[in-house]
Amino acid sequence: MSLRSVATAFGLVGGLCWVVRAFSDQEVLGWAGLLMLGIASAAAGAALVSRSVVALRLFVAVAFTLLVWSVLELVRDAGSDRSIDGGFGAAAVVVALVAFLTRPVHGNH
């Protein structure tokens, strides 16, 4: 399974968890969505780097996850936590669906 597939699957399910949590009182969905979205962002970050340097992939995966988290925390000051998380989850679902529906083109420059 490629990192793109992992990021897409975890991003879709984690985003859906946060969207459902925005409209319900199921607190476990917030934690499950956070874990899944964290894995998705780490996989997406690691996929940005060549496979040859493992340490660089790990560094970029952690840095990308922290960047996404810091943007989320910055936006949280603008409204309620549930509405911001629901919007962020919806954005994650859209990004995951776009990534799922578009395939990368290899070798056609």
N, C-alpha and C positions, 0 to 999 in steps of 0.2 A: 504494500500500500504506500503510495507516495505521500509526501508531506502536504501537497496540495489537497489530496483527498481527505487527509486527517483534518486539516484546517477547515475544509468545507463542511464535513460532517459535524464536527464539534461546534463550529460556528452556527450552523443551522439549528441544531438541537439546543445549544446554550442560549441562543437568541430567542427561540420559542419559549424556553423556560422563563426568561425575563419578561416576555410579553404577557404570558399567562399570569405570572406573579403580579404584574401591574394591575390586573383586574380581579385578583383573588387574595385570600389571606394565607396562602400556602408559603410559609417562610422557607421551607426546604427547597423550593424551586429557585429562590434567590441564590442559595449556596451552591446548588447543583449547576445553575447557569453560570455563576462566577467561575467555578472550576472548569467547566467546559469551554467557556470563552477564553479563559487563561491558556488552556491547552491549544485552542485554535489560534490565538495570537502568537504563541510561541512557535507553533508549527509554521505559520505564515512567515514569521520573521526568519526562521531557519531556512525556509525555502528560498529566501532572497539571496543566499550566499552559495557559492560553489561547493560541491560535495568534497572537494579535496582537502579542505582545512576544517577539521572538526571543531577545534577550539574557537575559530571565528564564527562558525555556525551557532555554537552554544552562546557565545557572547551576543551575537545579533538577536538570537531568539529571546534572551533575557531582556536586552535593551528595547526591543520592539514591544514586548509585553509591558514593560514599565512605561514606555511612551503612551501606549493605549490607555493604561490605567491612569496616568497623570492627566490626560485629556478628559477622561471620564470624571475624575475628581474635580477638575476645573469647571466642567459644565454643571456638575451637581449643585454648585452654589446658585444656579439660576432658577431652581424650582424644587419641587418635592422629590425625594429619592425614588419613589416608585414610578413617577411619571418620567423622570430622566432615565431610569433603568429600562423602562418599557420602550422608550424611544431609541435608546442605544441597542436594545435587543432587536427591535424592528430593523434598525440599520444593519445589524449583524446578519439578520435573516436575508435581507436584500443583497448584501455583499456575497453571502454564501451561495445564494441562488444564481447570481450572475457568474460567480466562479464555477459553479457546477454546470451551467448551461454553455459556457464558452470554454473551448478547448485551446490549449496553447499550440501555436504553430511552430514546428521545428524545421529548420533547414530551408525555409523559404524567405530569403532576404531580398 
